[in-house]
């Protein structure tokens, strides 16, 4: 009989699913790390929320563990790499809070428009001040939805039903797909200029952290109203305060905060034109039951010989195959992520090429890893190895594979050919030694660099002085160059640089690099 440890509070309905399957379930919440390590070797499955920290040290003692289920989306509390190396499946429930988050978005948007929380507080204080709380109607207004993932789409659906005009920004959705949803797709600047309301539904990533700041507010309509039920820090709180003070932003609704729990004296919490809630996006009875049942069903499926529908990793390979495939999985994710960060338009097709001694047990997983890396800069936790192909298809990205037994000059290689609005982009990667990933061709330029950490990727004219000028800018900015990798098509044609850095650089530094005569493009990427 399989044994399951539930180490965090999860809904009773999820525990019931495990027990109906005939499993032996122990509920032991609040365990210290040492206590968890002492007993984990007795269990086939572990169910957690966010409290339990499943570290590499604990996993080393999990000699019988086959699956870890996270009742929720994020898996930051689980060492997924260590679990993968031990062949332990990690699953989550990325869609369990979709409806809850969408409904809260609409709730706070309407409350903000009609001053409901302020009027409620006034009534509780014994007042009757109708004229103080005159609001606006949402009917006929334009709402800009930033991010059309599952939650963004559910929000848009509900706002369309309320006869609002919905415009949206999503770099991985085509104009035709958006039109099918009744949504007009715009670039960010156009959305800012047109929307009466703006609601954010993107993950918090390097690209989205602080994306709505003073510059973005400056491009918005006077009197705009903004909503954030996604992640704290996507909207810069100091910039929002300034925009509220100037009247550029008429009102805001915030469920998430840069630092949580938020200080009760935070000026945005106390601001009379801000609807403030304590991260309630997933806080419905139905959502908590949904995620608990979801991971319980996946645990049952896996321990009875089936497959998981929301695997975060893919250790379903035989140990000897996983050992030689794991470096290629890492390389594939990095190549996909690099292309996503370099893309200048909607990606419509991805071709994954394998040269050398690969077998089908490897290629299917490597392709999924590449798609996960490609989609994760936009979709974050909602994309995993299992759903990546379906998500790619839903975003209008077709996928094909090619294989040939003959190795390239570098030995076994993985090739990514991505097609976007600006044509085809080809990257080739390989593994040196047993586990050292390298990219050896970037957009048809021969070069050699490790896809790890921060890089500035530059395309420039091949002429004297380029390296020195860009190096001087980085030196003056205090940025340390850890490695410099160059490639060119032919003498005095065009060339590429990959500059590995010890850390990120500012937008101002990147703008200065782009301003160097001879620079065609420059992007900061994190791999």
N, C-alpha and C positions, 0 to 999 in steps of 0.2 A: 504494500500500500504506500503510495507516494506521501511524503511528509512536506507540509507547507508551513513556513513561519511567516506570520503577519506581524511586522515589527513597528508599524505605525497605525494610528486609527484610520480604518477604512470602513465604508458603509457596510452594515450587516448583510445587505443583499449580496454583496460580493463574496463575503465569507460563506454565505449559504450556497452559492454556486459551487464553491470548492468542496463543501461537505456533501452536497448531493452527488458529486462525482465519486464519492467514496474515499476522499482524501483525508488524511489525518492532519488536522489544522490546529496549530498552536498560536494563540494570540498573546504576544509578549511585547508590549509597547514600552518605550522609554528605556531600552537597554543601553548600558554603557558600552563603549566600543570593545572593551576587554571581554565583557560578558557575551556580546554578540559573537566575537571571534571564538570564544570557547565552545559555543553550541552550534555554530553555523554548519559544521561538518556533518551534522545529523540530517540535514534537510535537502530535499530535491528542488524546492522552489522557495523564493523569498518575495513577499509582497510589501512594498513600501510606499510612502508618500514623499515628503521632502525632508522629514526630520532625520531619518536614519542615514548616516554617511557610510556608503558601501565602498570602502577604500581597497586599495590593492592588498594591504596587509590582511584585511578581513577576507578578501577573496582567496588569498593563498591558503586559508584554512578551510575554504568551502569545497572540500574534496568530492562531495556528491551533488553539488548544486548544478542544475541544468538551466534554470531560467530565473530571471529577476523581473518582476512586474512593477512598474511605477504607475500608481494611480494618479495620473495627471500628465502634463506635457513635458516639462523640463526634466532632464536627467543629470543636472549638474552635481547632484549628490551621489552619483554612481560613477566609479572609474570604469568607463565603458571599454577603454583600450585594454585594461587588465582583464576584464571579463571576456573580451574577444580572444585574447591570447590563451585563456583557459577553456575556450569552447563553451562559454556560458551565454545563453541568449538573453538580451535585454529588450524588453518591450515597454511601450508606454501607451497612453490613450490620447492621441493628438486632437481628436475631434469631440471629446466628451463635453467641452465647455462652449461649443460653437453657438448653440441657441441661447445659452445663458448670457454670453458676452454680447451677442447681437441685440437681445432684448434690453440689456442694460444700456447699451449705446442709444437706442431709440428713447428709452425712459429718460435718461439725463438730457438728451437733446431737447425733448419736449419740455422737461422741467425748466431747463435753461431759458427756452423761448418764452415761457409763460411765468417765470419767476415763482414757481411753485414752492421751492424750499424756503425762500424769503417770506412769502406770504404765510406759509405754515407757521414759521417761527414768530411772525408778527401776531397771528391769531392766538398762539399759545401764550404770548405776553399780554393778552387781553386787549389787543388793538383791533381796529376796523378801519384800514386805510386802503380802500380799493384803488384810489388814484395813484398811489405810490407804486403799484405793481402792474402797471399796464405792460403787456407783453407784445409779441408779434406772432402772426400766423406763419406756419411752415408751408401751407398750401401755395404752390406756384413758385416757391423759392428754389434756388439752385444749391445743391449740396455736393461738395467735393469729397469723394471717398479715396483716400490714399491707401492703396493695397486692396486688391480684389481676390484675396484668398477665400477660404470658406466663410470666415466671419464677415469679411468685407462684402461678400456677395449676399449673405443673409441680411446684413444691414441695408444694402442697396434695394433688395427685394421689398423690404418693409417700407422703406421711404418712397419707393415708386408707388406702392399701394396707397400712400398718403398724398399722391399727386405732386410730389416734389420732382424737380428736374435733377437727374443724377449724372454728374460727370465724374471721371475717375482717372487716377494715374496708377499704372502697373506696368513695369518694364517687361514683364513676361507674358503679357496678354496682347493678342492682336486686336486691331480695330474691329474686325469682323466678329470676333468672339464677344467683345464687349457689346456690340450692337445687338447681338442675339439676346443679351440680358437686358436690353433696353437702356444701355448706358453709353454715353459718349466718352471716348478715351481722349485724354489731353496730355500734354506734357505738364510738368509741375508748375512752371511759370504761368501757363494759360489757366490752369486750375485755380491757382492763387488769385488771379485777376478776376475770375468769373464767379467764384463761389460765395454765397451768403453764409453758408455753414461749411465747416471742414471737419471731417472725422478721420482719425488715423487708425489704420489696421495693418501695420507692418511689424515684423519682429525687431527687437533692438539688436542691431549689428553695428559694425564699424561705419557702414555706409549710412545708417539711419540714426545713429546716436547724435542727438542735437540737430537733426536735419531742419527742424523748424525753429529758427532763431530770429535775430533782428533783421537779417537780410530777407528771409522769407516773409516775415510780417510786413516788411516794407512793400512787398509786391502784392499784398492782399487788399481787398476792398475795405474802405472805411466802414467800421461797424460790423466786421465779420464776427462770427461766433465759432469757437473751436471746441472739439471734443477729443479726449484721449482716454480710451478704455483698453489700450494695447499694452504698452510698456512705459514705465517712467524713464524720463531722459530723452525721449524722442522729441518732445517739445522742451526747449530751454526755459526753465522756470523764471530766471531773471529777465529774459527777453519778453516772456509773456506778461510779467508784472509791468514792465515798461510800456508794452503795447496796450494794456488795460488802462494805465495811467494817462496815456495820450489819447485814448478813445479810438485808436485804430482797431482794437478788439473790444467789442461791446460786452461780451460775456464769454465764459469758458466753463467747461464741465470736465473735471479730472477725477478719474478713479485710480490712477497710478501715479507714482511719485519718484523723483530721483533718488530719494532715500526713504526706505520704509522700515518700521512705521514712521510716518511723517510727524514732525514736531507739531504739536497742537497749536503752537503760536506762529506757525509758518504764515507769512503774509498772504499767500494764495488761499490757504485754508480759511483765513479770516476775511478775505476780500468779499465785499457785498455782491459782486457780480460773478462770483465763482460758485458753481455747484460742486461740492467736494464730497467724495465717498472713499471709504477705506479699502480699496482693492476688492471690490465685490464681483468682479467679472465672472468668476466661476462659482460664486456662492449662492447656488440654488440647491434645493434638496435633490432635484432631478439630476443636476450635473454631478453632484457628489456620488449619487447612486450609479449614474452612468459610467463614470470612470472606474469605479470599484468593480462593477459587473464586467466591464470590458476587459480589464486585466485578468480577472478571475477566469473568464472564458478562454482567454489566450493561454493561461497557465494550464488549464484542463486540456486544451487542444494539443499543446506541445508535449505534455507528459503522457498523453494517450496516443502519441504517434503522429499527430497532425502538425500543421504549421501555424505560425503566428501571423496575424494580419498587420501588425504594427511593430515590426522588429526594428530596433534602433541600430543593432549590429547584425551580422550574419555569420555566426559561428556554426552554421549547419553543415559545414564541410567536415570530412574526416580529418582528424588531427594532423596527419602527415600532409594532406593537401592544403589545409589552412595555414600551416607553417610556411609553405613556399608561396602561398597566395597573399598573405597578409601585407607584405611590402607593396604588392601591386594594387591592393585595395587603397592603401594610403596614397600612392602615386596617382591613381585614377581620381580620387577625391580632390587632390590638389590641382590636377590639370583641369577638372571641371570648374573648380572655384576660380582659377586664374582666368579662364575664358569668360566666365560670368562677369568678373570684375573689369575685363578689358572690352567686353562687347559694347558696341555703339548703337545697337538697334535690337529689335526683337529677334531672338534666335528661333529659326524655323525648322532646322534639321541638324541632327548630330549623327556622324558616322564614327564608329569606334572600330579601329583596325588593330588586329593582333598579328604579329610576325614572330615566328619561332615556336618553341615547344610549349604551347598552351593546350589545355583540353577543355571540353565544354563545361566541366564542373567548375573551372576557374572563370571562363569568359563571361558567363551569365552574371556572376557576382561582381566582376570587375566593371562591367557595363553599368550595373546598378549603382556601384560606388561612384562612378563618373557622373551619372545623372544626379545623384545626391549632392555631390560637390557643386554641380552646375546650378541647381535650384536653391541650395541652402542660403546663399547670400540674400535671397529675397524671401524665402519661406521659413528659414530657421528651423525651429523644433518640429514643425509640422511635416517635414520631409524625412523619410527614412529609407532604408534599403528595400523595403517591401513595396512601399507606395510610390517610390520615385518614378517608375515607368508610367504609372497611371497619371501622376501629376504632370509629367512631361506631356503626355497626350492631351490632358485637359487644357494645357497652355498652348496647344498647337505645335508642339515640337515632335517631329517624326524622328525615329531612331532606327539605325541599321548597323549591322556588324559585318566586318570582313575578316577573314582569317587566311593566313598562308603559312605553311610550315617553314619556309626559308627565312632565316633571321636576317636582320639588317646589319649594317657595318658595326653597330653598337651591340649586337647580340639580340636577345629578345627585346621587342619594343611594343609600346602601346601608342597608337596614333589617334588623335582627336581631330576630326574635321568638322568644324561648326559653321553653319551657314546663317548669316543674319542679313539685315537690310543693306549691309555694305559689302556683301560677297562672302567668300569662303576664307576661313582661318584654320591653319594647320599647325598642330603642335605634336611633337614626338617626345616620349619619355621612356626611360629604361631604368633598370635596377643594376647598380654596380655592386659587385660582391654578393652578399646574401640579402642585404636589406637597406641599401643606400640609394634612395630615389633621386634621379636627375632628370631635368628637362634638357634635351640635346638639340631640339629644333623648335624655334618659336616663330610662328607665322612664316615658315619657309626660310628663316635665317638660322644657320648653324651656330649653336652656342652651347654652353654647358653650365647649369647652375642648379643648386638644390632648392626645391620649392618649399621653403620653410621660412616663416617670419615675415618681416616687412621688406618690400621691394619697390623701387621706383622703376617702372617699365617705360622706356623712352624710345620713340622712333624719331630719327633725325637725319639730316643730310650728312653724308660722309665727307667731312671737311676738317682741316686742322683746327684745334682749339676747343672743340665741343666738350671733350672730357674735362679739360682744365676749367672751363667756365662753369660747368655744372658742379664740379667738385668744389670750386671756390664758394658757390652759393650754399652748398650743404655745409661746408666748413664754417662759414659765417653764421649759419643757423645753429651750429653746435651739434649737427648730425654726424654720427660716426659711420663711415662706409666700411662694412665688414667684408664686402667682396664686390668686384666689378667684372661683369661678363659682357663681352662685345661680340657682335656678329654683323656681317654686311653681305649684300648681294654681289656687288662688284665695286671696284675702286671708284670713289667720288660719285657713287650712286646714293642709295639710302642705307641706313644702318640701324641697329637696335642696341640698346644698353639695358642690362638688368643690374641695378645697383642694390645690393643687399645692405640693409641698415640695421643698426642695433635697436631702433625704435621708430615710431611714426614721426612725420614732419608736419608742420602746419600748412593750412590752405594757402597762406601767404607765400610760404617757401615754394610750394608747388606752382603757384601762379608766376613766381619769379623764374622758375625753370622753364615753364611754357613760353615765357617771354624772351628767352635766349634766341637770337637769330639763328635759324637753322633747325630749331626744334619743331617737329611736325606734331607730336602728341606726347603727353607724359601723364602717367597714371600711378597713384600710390595703391598698392595692393597688399593684402595681408593673407598669408597662406599658412 
